[in-house]
């Protein structure tokens, strides 16, 4: 069973609110809220609904058990986008909502990845298989990056990866902020 007082306090702290600020938002007294948080009194359903609204949650969310954040992902979690020249594996679901977005990019023989346009972020890549040339506006010849090597760069110009070999290449590519 949920500890209502503890849940109110948890949500209040998560929203970085003082008891006084929550009291102002709910038109309740600071003392009453303090008693609620210490389970010395119980709120009516209407009062609890007002508190939940002030804390930015619905009643169902207020009573929902917090789900543990997923930290390990399996092949069942990934989404695969196959293109003619490359295949992108989104290995972390909904990573576009995070600060960084890791993908596994497979670049087919004698093909290239998609072009990443200039953005205010950074890129990191690690070559798992094969070799690729990191090509950019400022370096159209490209820089060779072999299996076991990595690259790290600002996203201030167009760039892409060329696979100039007869074998497939695979690169873990991490963008921040997400751009894929």
Secondary structure, DSSP 8 states (H G I E B T S, - for coil): ---HHHHHHHHHHHTT--HHHHHHHHT--HHHHHHHHTTSS---HHHHHHHHHHTT--HHHHHS----------GGG-EEEE-SSEEEEE-STTGGGSS-EEEEEEE-TTEE---B---SSEEEEEEEESEEEEEETTEEEEEEEETT-EEEEESSS-EEEEE-SSS-EEEEEEEES---
